[in-house]
Amino acid sequence: MTGGKYACMDRPALDACCSNVIRDCSGPAFSIDRRHIVPEVTTYLAPSFDRDALLFSFPVLFSRTTAEEIGPDKNGSDGAVQVLIEQIKQRARQTPSLAPLYGAGTRFPSRYDATIEPYTVIHSDDAIGAHLWHADARNFIDGEGIHLLVRGALPFPPDGQVSGERKILDALHALFAAAAMVIEKVPDRLLAEGWERSLDQKLLRQSLPALGLVAFVADGSRPARGYTRHRSFFRIAGSKDGTNVPFSCPAGLSPLELELPASNETVTGLGIRKGEVFAVTGSNAQGKTTFLTGIVAGMDDHAGGDGREGIVTVRGIEIAEAMNCQLAGEDVSMFFAALPPGMSGTVRAAYGMGSGSMTMASQVQRAFSRRAPILIIDEDRSAPNLLMKSCLQSEDVTPLAELLARGSLRNGSTTLLFAACSADTLIARADRIMVLDRHVAGAIDREQFISMLKASLRMTLEQL
């Protein structure tokens, strides 16, 4: 729409208004962060596609505190930033001046409420939750103060140009001032706790290799997730309401006691060892996949209350899954002695549309050849014929269970972590076996499991 009541705020008028915001929006505890202005990226006023709302983004510097005041190691400062941002979000719906953060007053505010969606990930090396407001390269603390990229939406001014600009300036000034007031009232104790929590996870992750570990799951961790419209991926989802059984490492898995490096707190839990084969077993819907996704999420740092702040994993996890995928020179020689019809090349350089098992074979072989710290396999998303031997299987195929029996995949560097219920002969090759029953972790000795398996196979044979 270019005519009518919206014609007054055209592009030149909005650019001029943006310049005036940069020049005039300041107060005792905040100012526009001029060093981090990037036109049309961090700094803009722009109409929505239907010209119902005026989208805005401005980098703002708040002067309440600096990194030096929070803790001696700046690597934990993102935990303090996370606390501050979440405090602003929590007060947004009760504080009228903060309403532009979620597009209040626009015709479709649900388009913009992702800004105040809770986010309990402090830091991730991966691009997760980019649409949510959280600590990152544009939201941080340094020696100058607190740098926040403030975004949201205002109702598009319906009246004359001068009056419309005044309303925009007043609304944004009030928004920044309200955010500054929230920041000022956050107790130092909460900032220090956020800083320590972040630093504990970062330092523990760095120390895992020296401990001979690739992951640690603290007792009391709650990896089950609750999903929302804005957080539909497990890495960014919040803690699940209702049944969410806390993890407790069973005695049979040799619980560890560790001292967290920043807070000096002592925690107990499960350590997953470098190079071992670790099986997560149990009947259907007992939390096996949830445990695996918790290990993956342990590559991120989490805020208090997320449930995963006690799960810390080295980065570089690889996951193998069954999918039909085009192979372009992939090595599958570890599993296949010959290529099936329809594929070209050799087993060391296979080309063509790979089946689920062949694609998964290439992923497993790639992970071990790269000496990935952890390879994760979930039976629910796997090709069963690549996990265990079948009486109908060609001699040209060697499944995972047989490779483990031969020691072919034990390179001392890659931990194989898998979840399985029916893959008994694969489970029998694990170094340690965790059993989930009603979401509670237990352990079973490998030799005891093999005895159970033999008895089960004898019974099956008799029934046949």
Protein Blocks (a to p, Z undefined) as FASTA:
>chain_A
ZZhjllmmgfklmmmmmmmmmmmmccfkbccdfklgcghklgccdddfkomaccdddddd
dfkbcfklmpmblklmmmmmmmmmmmmmmmmmmmmklmmmnopoiablmlmmmmmgccfb
fbdcbdghklpccddfklccdfkbccddddddddddfbdfklmmmmmmmmmmmmmmmmmm
mmmmpcfklmmmmmmmmmmmmmmmmmmmmnopabdcdehiafbccddfklmcfklpccde
hjaddddddfklopaddddfklopacddddddehiacddeddehihpmmmmmmmmmmmpc
cdehklpmmpccdehiacddddddddehiafklmpmbdcehiacjfklcgdjddfklmmm
mmmmmmmmnopabdcddfklccfklmpccfkbcfkbccfklmmmnommmgolaccddddf
klmmlmmmpmbdcddeehiacdddfklmmmmmmmmmmmmmmmZZ
